[in-house]
Amino acid sequence: MTASTVNGLTIPGFYSLRNSTGPVSAVEGKTKEMRNGIYSRLSLSWRNAVFIEGTARNDWYSMLPDKSYFYPSVSGSVVVSDLIQKPNWLNLLKVRGSWASTVYPPDPYEINQTFGVSNNVWDGMTTASYPNIIKDYSINPTKEDMAEFGLEWAVLNNRLTGNYTYYARRRYNIKADISNSNYSNISHTTGFRARLINLKEERMTRGHEISLGGVPIRRANFEWSVNGNLSQNLQYYHKLDPDYTADALYIKEGMRTDHYVTRDWERSPDGEIIHNAAGMPISAVHTARLFGYTAPKWFWESPINSNTKILASLLVLMVASKVCPIPI
């Protein structure tokens, strides 16, 4: 429950709900939900070098009419260096992969058409309002499928190590959310302004992570290690909704979703900003256009450590896609 004073305080400096000039405004909220689940896991190994694991989970949600949802996963890894006659310089060679599926149900009461009650709205009276967003039980939870592949290696008595990971995550059946304007607009003459839907749009997140490490100096009481990590995490439009995906030149299948758009200044053919008679730059009248992306294309991190705490440093470098001036 939350409460606040209305129209200020009767006695200045006395901060109490009882000191409210008008009737106290109070809001009370309570949510209930039930989630039941069954989870199972099977793990197998062979020669302590080949590992396979599978999981199966089924959940029941009280928030949805079709309450049962099943999502499995499978993962495996092979320590190749334990299965072959490896050379002396090779310490570890391992490959791994995994696939998983999961769901994200709506919040409690999110798909229920309920009245909103407010107090002290008109002459101290309480009012109830019907929501202006159409919600129904046809909403399905947002789903994600994830896949990952990786490779690890170590050589020269573990003096040089490396790790590579590639992953892809597909998000689909995206539940519309008012915070990101995914509600479908409808005519206000219906008495409603939007409808909660599942978009046909699909988004794919792809990423790479490359790690390299080395130990230039290793002594009985001192060790100096250098590590570098290069990573990328970008989201793309995998499939567009023919009805509700925004129609813009920077929104196409295969293009990134973290676009940054703005209106530029009016410019001459050679790129110079055009100014008016008062010497102020003239804002462009055309539609917003793509200026760049908000996420860095690559992220580089390189810590340098020593076990005696004599030396410690960190270098972080972000490679951006584009940097442009922003008109005000």
Phi, psi and omega in degrees: 000139175233145181217153180210158176284161180234131179063031174086193184252142176291314178251113182302137177086351179260099187268096180207146177298330179290347180263014181290136178293315178257178177302138182297136176266120182233140179232128179239136180225144178211131179235144177227139176210157178229132176230123175240143183214154173237130184230136177222153182217139177231126180238133179230148177215154180222123179058025180054030181224335178244125185231133177227134179222135177230144178232154176220132182221138176230126181244149174240125183247136177281349185279347185233147179293318174273087198278346187260128180222132184247133176215122182259176173205155177214142179214156180202157178209150180228122174272091185298325183295341177269356182251352182238167173278089188281150175289165184295331184280348181264123178259323183208137171216116187221136174242149183211159178201158180202157175215140181209156177227144180210166180230155178234100182287161176291164177291160178304135178068006183294330181258007179268139179270097185235155177284146172258125184255131178229141179255160178056042182271315183224110179055040177078003183268155178270141180234158175232134183235141178276139183297146180262020176239127180282124177234144180211175185276006178279354181292134176248156179291151173292140183239153177222135171245132185232137177227146183214143175226140182214160179219132178234145178208155177212136183223169174056052179059041179063023177279339179226123184229159179206157182208130177232135179225133172238135180220153178220136182228116181258122177251126183217176186056038188296125178282130180295144183221134185294334182291335178244022172059038178266003174290139178280126181286137177229168182297134180289347178291346177284348186093356178234157179250345183198171177223135178282125186222170166259123180284149172276357179290141177235142180235141182240125175257124178239145180208156175231146173220121181240124180237134176231138180221151179211157177238091181296324183231128176221114178236178182297322182239016180206137176216133180242119181241144178234129181229146177227142181225122178244122186224158178215137178215102185230145179248139183233158170283115180269326179206139183258147174278121184295342184255323192242348175291136181301141180266103181209157182294335182265007176241096179220158176299131181093351179266158183287151182268346183268041183290149174243119182238149177198170176267130182272172171285156171295133184231154176281168180304332179268009173095001181281142179289135180270134181248153177274187184296332180276000179088006181266145178293146181264126179287141181292147182259351180284172182292161180300145180230164184291128177249338182165198181229150185279331182268142177293145180290322176223150179231121183245132179225133184219092174276148175237122187232157171222145184283356176261002179062023177279326185229130175204126179211164182216129177243124180237130181226127176247128178261110182276162179281318183194144177233126184224154174292149181248121177291146179253000000 
